[in-house]
Amino acid sequence: MSLFGLPVQTILLGSIAVAAVLVYLPFGVVGLARVQAGYDKEMMATPRAALEKLPAFGQRATWAHENAWESFTLFSVAALMAYVTGQTSELAGWTAIAYLPIRLVYSAAYILNIPLLRSLMFASGSYCIGSLILMSIMSTLK
């Protein structure tokens, strides 16, 4: 099977690479917040303690970045499981692709403080991860 002229296996691996980039997008906003807060030697020496000095959007961006790491860990395992078990269905490819804009919207909703949208995107991303894992496990039972 292929999507966009690419084998699903390539999409699975490529989605991991794109998801890794998405982890760092909220951190760019953290950088902006640090500049606004007057980034100085003290903030450089104790970046975790400096969280309290950041504007609210910067704090949320920090949390979005941390959550992106957590989600990336699970997604990369799920996509690798699908790759290793030879998932070639369009469903597996579309699930991996869908995860990417979902996580982008999740981070934006977190930073912009839109809790309902953030929760919907979290659930949707978790569904994508769970689906890839389930597809992989089910394929080994045949």
C-alpha positions as CSV (number, residue, x, y, z in Angstrom):
1,M,0.0,0.0,0.0
2,S,1.1,3.6,-0.5
3,L,-0.2,7.0,0.4
4,F,0.9,10.1,-1.5
5,G,3.1,7.8,-3.5
6,L,5.1,6.7,-0.5
7,P,5.0,3.2,1.1
8,V,3.2,3.1,4.5
9,Q,6.5,1.9,6.0
10,T,8.1,5.2,4.9
11,I,5.2,7.2,6.3
12,L,5.5,5.4,9.7
13,L,9.2,6.3,9.9
14,G,8.8,9.8,8.5
15,S,6.0,10.5,11.0
16,I,8.4,9.8,13.8
17,A,10.9,12.3,12.4
18,V,8.2,15.0,12.0
19,A,6.9,14.3,15.5
20,A,10.4,14.9,16.8
21,V,10.4,18.3,15.3
22,L,6.9,19.1,16.7
23,V,8.4,18.5,20.2
24,Y,10.5,21.6,19.8
25,L,7.9,24.0,18.4
26,P,6.5,25.0,21.8
27,F,10.0,25.5,23.0
28,G,10.4,28.3,20.5
29,V,7.5,30.1,22.3
30,V,9.3,29.5,25.6
31,G,12.3,31.3,24.1
32,L,10.1,34.3,23.2
33,A,8.6,34.3,26.8
34,R,12.1,34.2,28.3
35,V,13.1,37.2,26.3
36,Q,9.9,39.0,27.4
37,A,10.7,38.1,31.0
38,G,14.2,39.6,30.8
39,Y,16.3,36.5,30.3
40,D,19.4,36.9,32.5
41,K,22.2,35.0,34.2
42,E,19.9,33.8,37.0
43,M,17.4,32.4,34.5
44,M,20.2,30.7,32.6
45,A,21.6,29.2,35.8
46,T,18.2,27.9,37.1
47,P,15.9,27.5,34.1
48,R,13.4,25.4,35.9
49,A,13.1,27.9,38.8
50,A,12.7,30.7,36.2
51,L,9.4,29.2,35.1
52,E,7.7,31.3,37.7
53,K,9.1,34.4,36.1
54,L,7.6,33.6,32.6
55,P,4.4,35.1,31.4
56,A,1.4,32.7,31.5
57,F,1.7,31.8,27.8
58,G,5.4,30.9,28.4
59,Q,4.5,28.7,31.3
60,R,1.9,26.9,29.2
61,A,4.4,26.6,26.3
62,T,6.8,25.0,28.7
63,W,4.2,22.5,29.8
64,A,3.2,21.9,26.1
65,H,6.8,21.1,25.4
66,E,7.1,18.7,28.3
67,N,3.9,17.0,27.2
68,A,5.1,16.8,23.7
69,W,8.1,14.7,24.9
70,E,5.8,12.4,26.8
71,S,3.5,11.9,23.8
72,F,6.5,11.6,21.3
73,T,7.9,8.7,23.4
74,L,4.6,6.8,23.1
75,F,4.0,7.7,19.5
76,S,7.5,6.7,18.4
77,V,7.1,3.3,20.1
78,A,3.7,2.8,18.5
79,A,4.9,3.8,15.0
80,L,8.0,1.5,15.4
81,M,5.7,-1.3,16.5
82,A,3.7,-0.8,13.3
83,Y,6.8,-0.7,11.3
84,V,8.3,-3.8,12.8
85,T,5.1,-5.8,12.5
86,G,4.8,-4.8,8.8
87,Q,1.8,-2.6,8.9
88,T,1.1,-1.6,5.3
89,S,-2.6,-0.7,5.5
90,E,-3.9,2.7,4.6
91,L,-5.4,2.9,8.1
92,A,-1.9,2.6,9.7
93,G,-0.5,5.3,7.3
94,W,-3.4,7.7,7.9
95,T,-3.3,7.2,11.6
96,A,0.4,8.1,11.7
97,I,-0.2,11.1,9.5
98,A,-3.3,12.2,11.6
99,Y,-1.2,12.3,14.8
100,L,1.0,15.1,13.4
101,P,-1.5,17.9,12.9
102,I,-3.4,16.7,16.1
103,R,-0.2,17.3,18.1
104,L,0.4,20.7,16.4
105,V,-3.1,21.8,17.3
106,Y,-2.7,20.4,20.8
107,S,0.4,22.6,21.5
108,A,-1.3,25.7,20.0
109,A,-4.4,25.1,22.1
110,Y,-2.3,24.6,25.2
111,I,-0.3,27.8,24.6
112,L,-3.4,29.8,23.7
113,N,-5.2,28.4,26.8
114,I,-8.1,26.7,25.0
115,P,-8.7,23.8,27.4
116,L,-11.5,22.0,25.6
117,L,-9.7,21.9,22.3
118,R,-6.5,20.9,24.1
119,S,-8.4,18.0,25.7
120,L,-9.9,16.9,22.4
121,M,-6.5,16.9,20.7
122,F,-5.0,15.0,23.6
123,A,-7.7,12.3,23.3
124,S,-7.3,12.2,19.6
125,G,-3.6,11.8,19.7
126,S,-3.9,9.1,22.3
127,Y,-6.4,7.3,20.1
128,C,-3.9,7.4,17.2
129,I,-1.2,6.0,19.5
130,G,-3.5,3.3,20.8
131,S,-4.7,2.4,17.4
132,L,-1.2,1.8,16.0
133,I,-0.3,-0.3,19.0
134,L,-3.5,-2.3,18.7
135,M,-3.0,-2.8,14.9
136,S,0.5,-4.1,15.7
137,I,-0.6,-6.5,18.4
138,M,-3.5,-7.8,16.4
139,S,-1.3,-8.5,13.4
140,T,0.9,-10.8,15.5
141,L,-2.2,-12.9,16.5
142,K,-2.9,-14.1,13.0
